[in-house]
Amino acid sequence: MSHEHPHEHPAPRPAGVDFFARKALPAPRVTAEDAGRIAAEAFGLTVRAESLGSQQDTNFLLHPDAGAPVAVLKIANPAFGPTEIEAQDTAADLVAAAHPELRVATVLRDQAGDRRSATVPTTDGPVTARLLRYLPGGALSGPHHLPPRTVAAMGAIAGRVSAALRDFRHPGLDRVLQWDPQHADRVVADLVHHVTEPERRTAVEAAAAAAWAELDAVAEGLPRQTVHLDLTDDNLVRSPDSLLGLPDGIIDFGDLTTSWAVAELAVCLSSVLRHAGAEPHHVLPAVRAFHALRPLSADEAAALWPLVVLRAAALVVSGRQQAAVDGDNAYAVTALEGEWRIFEQAVSVPSAVMSAVIADALGLPVRPAPSLPVGRPVVAGLAPAGIALLDLSTEGDAMDHGAWLEPGIEDRLAAALLARGSAAVATRYGQSRLTAATTLAAESPATVATGIDLWLGAPAELRAPRDGELVAISPGRVVLTCGLHLLDLSWALSATPDLPTAPATPAPASDTPAGSPLNAGDLLASLPAGTRLRLALRRRRSPEVPALVRPEYAAGWLALTADPAGLLGLPATGATTSPAELLHRRGASFATVQEHYYDEPPRIERGWRHHLVSTDGRAYLDMVNNVTPLGHAHPRVERAVARQLRRLNTNSRFHYASVVEFTERLAALLPAPLDTVFLVNSGSEAVDLALRLAIGATGHHDVVALREAYHGWTYASDAVSTSIADNPNALSSRPSWVHTVDSPNPYRGRLRGTDAAGYAADAVRAVDELAASGRPAGAFVSESFYGNAGAVALPDGYLRQVYAAVRRHGGLAIADEIQAGYGRLGTWFWGFEQQDVVPDIVTVAKAMGNGHPLGAVITSRAVADRYRDQGYFFSSTGGSPVSSVAGLTVLDVLRDEDLQGNAVRVGGHLRDGLRALADRHALIGAVHGSGLYLGVELVRDRDTLEPAPEETAELCDRMLELGVVVQPTGDHLNVLKIKPPLCIDRPAADFFTATLDRALTELTPRGPAR
Ligand SMILES: Cc1ncc(COP(=O)(O)O)c(C=O)c1O
């Protein structure tokens, strides 16, 4: 690369613009009035011109008297000659022709088919004015966070443009631009003095020099071609039809030139880094999308991040220069902070790490190729068989009972293993350590170990594994060469008093100066028992590697390191199954109808209280698990179930105490006459059985249900489920015995506010009419607090009136308490209490077993007895000893930990916090619910209540990134359902509110953008 650099071998002057000859290119000074005049005189348009920002050219949006803008008037920078402009216009036409699905700001043509272009005089001399196609939708730029699919769409556009321009040649491409990364080192050198803060200036110079050197290593292998070179968020336009804000439009071909093809992508990626919350790994969807359309070679993948860094450096210095020469160009001045943010992010992770992350994401060979160093044992005399392995991963048994949250737990666990006779205890290289996890963290913690920790049970000597050289030595640390690697050994006495200790013997090697040769077997240090030693291997020229790194970048960091296990005689860490591989396998054996949360779900293998823990060692706040009211992995449930499993587990036709005690306890929770309990295994079964009981008891086969409900998947429970979110054909595919009434939603239903009282009358009328038609309903089934609508309370008096009507015609009232019941509402244990009614049949499930499959139907003896006429009831595992014990323990803990009270206290606090958010975020239409059963309903307009499902989905994905699991519900999927384990505390509730606040603030703006 450098051999043809203009510095050393001045290239012939380009025919077109030469940045190095002109340096500053202030935008042409044309006012909106001038622009209006130009539009009239040159193009015969009567329009109002509105200035649009630009850096080098000047652009105006042309508005006619009425209606949408007709075109963009582009006044080219006088530095650009007609051949260059011709090249740009042709390239735009080419991309438009190659990709009709993209909208491209091509030059409009007149009736003769000629481009609408004219040379017009200005105070700065004659300039070229063109009329360009106006693309409504608005650019992607702005402070908001870019969701992965938007980033992917950006990369896909860059890939398509790259493919379209691959063979384009034109004399107007002979130009030297400051944005061409082939000149980036010189641009930085020439302009860096505009960065006036010394620290920033030094940082830019150093980063650019390092990136230039990395690029140099691969530049020979980089293909060149015509590139747009400015496919940034500023120049990619959102499709006005896309509710997701996805780009489909391209503007501004002003930086068209010939350069490295991969620079097209690098420019695009750099603009991603400007957005809120973006960090280097957020560019990967764009890289993958580009690669899918225009595959990157290994060299190009290696060049990509250095190019991003160079682009960032060029942006910073050029932005400063532009602001200096063109101080009244507001566009250039306001861009400065964004440019600095791009730079900060581009250098926030070493380039070598990002290059390996990118290669890993594309399945390209990671450079350098991994190698395992060999040598004599580092810890002399320590037999591998005497080393116990300490599994600190999410799946490690030692992490049970929340042990991972205890300070000093690693040392204590190691001490316990040593006390049991191990000579030493070792951790695993490359393992995500749950002990490094933090709860309520918006950023993933650094959990992945880049070395091995070794606790010594007896004094030991460290010896050089190979011939080599001492690189550095200081108290508690030796760094030496080890083949291609540096072996970094550091130690301290373990903080645990339980560890055996012996006085330290001085390390003879500590007198050896750095740089001294070492022979294999040379003594490096003598360590006392109780020492915690860290062994790490990194490539000789790699940057320093932290002991723990964040999972998003682990593939990159690990590529710079090697597993030191071999130096202890231990086998290297084996490959683990990635979440993506596991998901693929799941897809192969699951039907597509069995959905999973999230497109790219984390692999969750542990839960603790209100946290869900991934195999990356990330603890997510769990806001959705109403099946675990006590919190995940509650020790009392675990102990009770394990004890019962050791003793007996069978079916309830046998005679044992727990099933009796459990049914007594359940019945006691309900008002008279509900005293008879059927135990099943799920909510669907409970609803199915409830319907069967009602139909059997009444002899009436018709059932009335609420629209928008979900009651289960079995034949009968599905028949009464009409939520279109679960089944788009739900209403049209009803069996004839199911009759639905309006969803009595006072917020968004047909009757709102005080009018909602009318729902009951309508439902009563429907029930009466059914009876009048000779088909009186055997049952009315509904949730008693409307969960599926988004935790909406039914209108006051609704159930009282409808129950009365159903009963008047001989039918029974079924209350589905599967979501709302069991204390979650805080003020009421059962949802029907809120309605001041007593149902005839109650269905319960979900919460009952804290995740163990358990369901129940509770009714009166009179109703239950009628089942006799239908034969026999038996459920193999319903009410099994284990299920009964689980159910009893859940009730005990609910009581002992006052979780219903907690739902009142923390739920009330959470609701207040969420309501306060509604004052700041217009998207929040309402906060529904009670206790810890809440719904945040998101609407685009508080008057029309237009639902915001795309925004809700984007929020849920973003919240996951920020450490929160929350999901949409409701027929429009526009309600965040909030039903966390009832043990959630205030800090967690506050974290949720703060995270939602942040995600809403950074959400892609929708609506009338241009
Ligand atoms: C209100 C309601 N009823 C019934 C069911 C079905 O319960 P299960 O999934 O345990 O079969 C559900 C499940 O989401 C529910 O929300």
Ligand as a Chemical Component Dictionary entry (heavy atoms), coordinates in Angstrom:
data_LIG
# 
_chem_comp.id                   LIG 
_chem_comp.type                 NON-POLYMER 
_chem_comp.pdbx_formal_charge   0 
_chem_comp.three_letter_code    LIG 
# 
loop_
_chem_comp_atom.comp_id 
_chem_comp_atom.atom_id 
_chem_comp_atom.alt_atom_id 
_chem_comp_atom.type_symbol 
_chem_comp_atom.charge 
_chem_comp_atom.model_Cartn_x 
_chem_comp_atom.model_Cartn_y 
_chem_comp_atom.model_Cartn_z 
_chem_comp_atom.pdbx_ordinal 
LIG C1 C1 C 0 -55.689 -17.011 31.389 1  
LIG C2 C2 C 0 -55.069 -18.300 31.005 2  
LIG N1 N1 N 0 -55.768 -19.420 31.031 3  
LIG C3 C3 C 0 -55.241 -20.606 30.692 4  
LIG C4 C4 C 0 -53.947 -20.727 30.263 5  
LIG C5 C5 C 0 -53.372 -22.053 29.868 6  
LIG O1 O1 O 0 -52.485 -22.499 30.848 7  
LIG P1 P1 P 0 -51.342 -23.582 30.509 8  
LIG O2 O2 O 0 -50.363 -22.908 29.630 9  
LIG O3 O3 O 0 -50.777 -23.933 31.850 10 
LIG O4 O4 O 0 -51.978 -24.746 29.853 11 
LIG C6 C6 C 0 -53.183 -19.589 30.209 12 
LIG C7 C7 C 0 -51.777 -19.643 29.738 13 
LIG O5 O5 O 0 -51.158 -18.696 29.388 14 
LIG C8 C8 C 0 -53.751 -18.334 30.573 15 
LIG O6 O6 O 0 -53.035 -17.207 30.520 16 
# 
loop_
_chem_comp_bond.comp_id 
_chem_comp_bond.atom_id_1 
_chem_comp_bond.atom_id_2 
_chem_comp_bond.value_order 
_chem_comp_bond.pdbx_ordinal 
LIG C1 C2 SING 1  
LIG C2 N1 SING 2  
LIG C2 C8 DOUB 3  
LIG N1 C3 DOUB 4  
LIG C3 C4 SING 5  
LIG C4 C5 SING 6  
LIG C4 C6 DOUB 7  
LIG C5 O1 SING 8  
LIG O1 P1 SING 9  
LIG P1 O2 DOUB 10 
LIG P1 O3 SING 11 
LIG P1 O4 SING 12 
LIG C6 C7 SING 13 
LIG C6 C8 SING 14 
LIG C7 O5 DOUB 15 
LIG C8 O6 SING 16 
# 
